[in-house]
Amino acid sequence: MTDIIYHLNPTVTNTDLNRLFAAAWPDHHDADFAPVLSRSLAYICAYGKTELVGFVNLAWDGGIHAFLLDTTVHPAYQRRGIGVRLVQEAAVAAKAKGIHWLHVDYEPHLESFYRQCGFQPTLAGLMRLNG
């Protein structure tokens, strides 16, 4: 999609991120993203003209592992390859920073998407700590 521009680590406001997340995630509550972004290895934003339409975050362990988090595309822009491109851009950024392993956790209905992005399924564990 040629009308979408991707930026690595742009200045992005809480207002823009909260607007995107509220559109894409029905249970989203406004949040302060500054602490998360300040600790990120990198993050990628996708813009349609000046509107934030996509986001993905790269968290990391301080070594050779990075973790893909919060892959989000505005519902009006989904199914156009933006999510895949966000993940690809994140993988390029991670590799450039010396990351050897890129991890992602996802729900079963997203398996096809993440396979399309190049991920291979693995066994993993998850423990819920808030509730």
C-alpha positions in Angstrom: 0.0 0.0 0.0 1.8 3.1 -1.2 -0.1 5.7 0.7 1.1 4.4 4.1 4.3 5.7 5.5 6.3 3.8 8.2 8.5 5.5 10.7 10.9 4.0 13.2 10.7 5.6 16.7 8.8 8.7 15.7 7.5 11.2 18.2 4.0 10.0 18.9 1.5 11.3 21.3 -0.6 9.5 23.9 -3.6 11.0 22.2 -2.8 9.4 18.9 -1.9 6.0 20.4 -5.0 6.0 22.6 -7.2 6.9 19.7 -5.7 4.0 17.6 -5.9 1.5 20.4 -9.5 2.5 21.3 -10.5 1.9 17.7 -8.8 -1.4 17.4 -9.2 -2.9 20.9 -12.7 -2.5 22.4 -11.5 -2.9 26.0 -8.8 -0.3 25.8 -8.6 2.3 28.5 -6.5 5.5 28.0 -2.9 4.9 29.0 0.4 6.7 29.3 2.6 5.2 26.7 5.7 7.2 27.6 7.1 4.7 30.1 6.7 1.8 27.6 8.2 3.6 24.6 11.1 4.9 26.7 12.1 1.2 27.5 11.4 -0.2 24.0 14.2 -1.4 21.8 12.2 0.2 18.9 8.7 0.8 17.8 7.2 1.4 14.3 4.3 3.6 13.5 2.3 3.6 10.3 0.7 6.8 9.0 -2.0 7.4 6.4 -1.3 11.0 5.6 -1.0 12.4 9.1 -3.2 9.9 10.9 -1.7 7.1 13.0 -3.1 3.9 11.5 -0.7 1.3 12.8 1.7 0.5 15.6 4.0 -2.3 16.8 6.4 -2.3 19.7 9.7 -4.2 20.2 10.4 -4.9 23.9 13.7 -6.7 24.7 15.7 -8.5 27.4 18.8 -6.3 27.0 20.5 -9.1 25.1 19.7 -11.1 22.0 15.9 -11.6 22.5 13.2 -9.1 21.4 9.5 -9.4 21.8 6.9 -8.2 19.4 4.0 -6.5 21.3 0.9 -4.6 20.6 0.7 -5.1 16.8 -2.3 -2.8 16.1 -3.9 -1.6 12.9 -6.9 0.7 12.8 -10.0 -1.3 11.7 -10.6 1.0 8.7 -7.1 0.1 7.4 -7.0 -3.7 8.1 -6.5 -6.3 5.5 -4.2 -4.1 3.4 -0.9 -5.6 4.5 -0.1 -2.9 7.0 0.2 -5.3 9.9 2.6 -7.5 8.0 4.7 -4.6 7.0 4.8 -3.3 10.6 6.1 -6.7 11.7 8.6 -6.8 8.8 9.9 -3.3 9.7 10.2 -4.4 13.4 12.2 -7.4 12.4 14.6 -5.3 10.3 15.0 -2.9 13.2 15.6 -5.7 15.6 18.2 -7.4 13.4 20.0 -4.0 13.0 20.2 -3.8 16.7 21.9 -7.2 17.0 18.8 -9.2 18.0 19.0 -13.0 17.3 15.6 -14.1 18.3 12.2 -12.3 17.8 9.4 -13.7 19.9 5.7 -13.1 19.7 2.7 -14.5 21.7 -0.7 -14.5 20.0 -4.1 -16.0 20.3 -5.1 -18.9 18.1 -7.1 -16.8 15.6 -3.9 -14.8 14.8 -1.8 -17.8 13.9 -2.3 -17.4 10.2 -1.3 -13.7 10.3 1.9 -14.4 12.3 2.8 -17.3 10.0 2.4 -14.9 7.0 4.9 -12.6 8.8 7.4 -15.5 9.0 7.0 -16.8 12.6 7.1 -20.5 13.3 4.9 -21.8 16.1 6.5 -22.9 19.3 5.3 -24.1 22.7 5.3 -21.4 25.3 3.8 -20.7 28.7 1.7 -17.9 30.0 0.8 -17.0 33.6 -1.9 -14.3 34.2 -0.9 -12.2 37.2 -3.8 -9.7 37.4 -7.0 -11.4 38.2 
